[in-house]
Amino acid sequence: MAGRMGARRNILFIVIDQWRADALGRAGNTVLRTPHLDRLAGDGMLFARHFVQASPCGPSRAALLTGTYQHNNGVMRNGSPLGRRFTNIALECRKAGYDPALFGYTDTAADPEGLAADDRALWTYESVMPGFTPELHLPEKALAWRAHLKARGYGFADDLREIYRPDGDPAGRGPTFPPARFRAEDSITAFLTDRLLDYISVRRGESWFAHAAYIRPHPPFIAPAPYHALYDPADMPAPKRARSAALEAAQHPLLAGYLRSQTQESFFVTGRGPVADLDDAAIAQLRATYYGMVQEVDDQIGRLVERLKEWGLYDDTLIVVTADHGEMLGDHWMLGKQGYFDEAFHVPLIVRDPRAAADAARGGTVERFTEAVDVMPTVLEWLGLAVPRQCDGRSLLPLVQGRAVADWRREVHWEFDFRGTGPADSEQGLGLPMDACSLAVIRDEHHKYVHFAALPPLFFDLRRDPHCLADLAGEPAAAPAMLAYAQKMLSWRILSSARDLTGINLSAGGPSVRP
């Protein structure tokens, strides 16, 4: 039973980079140990069918933080500007008197309108989303963390790639087995947690909003001791994939492009050659390393939660924990977060509402389909703020509180733009113009339909083929069902088209607004 809230209303909003849905004990993983997140879910609500709307980091976070689908916000890849006309969770919370603090990054590319061509904001995709105060900004170069390492006596802190070079020889355990050269207490995960705790410690008497964006378990796949050796590769689940990379590639031209172009060095600094060449032992060890990285994040979140309890803040704080996308981990002979597979878009979501209204459902699991665009409306409703018309999602609070919702969605959608995030020179390699390098997915309990702008579609029966190994798009018997899903996708696209201005009518009597 949660305690009763005081006058404060705090928000701790955690986004973990590259955290797939099955990397959580409470989600059914019997090997991975995530006791702190499991306890948090046991005191809140776990959403078992939660999906992000885009990938990689920039597009996904644009959808998450603005509550809008990719086709509305226009953020197609890392580096695509987010138009300044869009509000976001931070700007809206400022209306309630909050100063949303950022620890980590938002990977927001600035709108170039009104900026000079040489404005440094146009030189990076890693600007901070408007509305957030960067208390600790940790973009890719991670200068603040590297300065910390240097102050602690690490001589390799000047070179980011050297930081992630393993300490020692693989010794037969695979290239990701050796530990990192930095101690666990000096990792970027611990560093962010330390700074966040410092921030909260001096704000115990006021309401605060803290957004923590943990970069791990994002590659490079390497963990500090003792996390590097916590898991035995022999205990790892085998990847879900076709019998060979060649058979996998035959499923679709986009998949074939990835299998040709993915390189090991994109995922660990000692990597050489294509990802598809990694043998079973190397994939098993990589999975074990990934589990160790996840457990490190779990331990740091455990520190946060325990300190909130010690300081008497736990029952005044809405806690939301989710991810920006998943990780393939060798499934379908790939690493990373791309394409149309659940492994890249299905992520955990935990919401812990401290109020008495959530007590009846506390510790439950929601099996309804939910989306990243639902997070912003959830936080705003919890604060008693209006949800902007731009938002494509719905508040999850009724589900958190165990209330029946008759008209909840029965499927999820996501989009993926591969002009700059997939095969090198994708336009040339696939023979497509830039704006045709895109796909959209509709997925429910029974089927998944993947529609490409200019490539053949895909259709999977998830009851018989949950891992999407057998495409049915070319089978005549599947044609009626596939057409029905294509029509549902078209309806979704029409119904979700940008509507921030569509309810406004200007006339001689002045503007009128329909809710």
KAHU-V553370 format. One line per field, one symbol per residue. phi: phi as a letter, one per 40 degrees, with the letter a starting at -180 (. if undefined). burial: 1 if it has 24 or more other C-alpha atoms within 12 Angstrom, else 0. Layout:
# KAHU-V553370
phi = ???
burial = ???
This chain:
# KAHU-V553370
phi = .cccccccbbbbbbbbcgbccccadcchccbcbbccccccccbabbbcbbbccaacddcccccccbgbcccccgccadhcccdccccaccccccccgcbdcbbhabfbcccccgbccccccccacbcccdhccccacbcdcfccccccccccgccbccbdccdcccchcdfgchcccdcccbcdcbcccccccdcccdccdbbccbcbbbbbbccccddccabcccccbcbcdcccccccaccacccccccadcccccccbcbcccbacccagcdccccccccccdcccdcccccccdcccdddcccdcccgbdcbbcbbbabcacacfgcfgbbhaagbcddcbcbcabbbccccccccbdgcbccccbbdcccddccccccgcccdcccccbccddcdcgccbcbccbabbababbcbbbddfccccbgbcdcccaabbbabcbabbbbbcabccbabccccbcbfbbcbdccdccdccccccccccccdcccbddbcbccbbbaccgcbbcc
burial = 01000001111111111111111111100011111111111111111111111111111111111111111111111111110001111111110101111111111111100000000010011111111111111111010111011000000110011011111000001111111111111111111111111011000100111111111111111111101111111001111111001001101111111111111110111110001111011111111111111111111111111001000011111111111111111111111111111111111111111110111011111101111111111111111000111111111111111100000010111111111111100110010000011111111100111111000011111000001111111000000001001101100110010101000000000000000
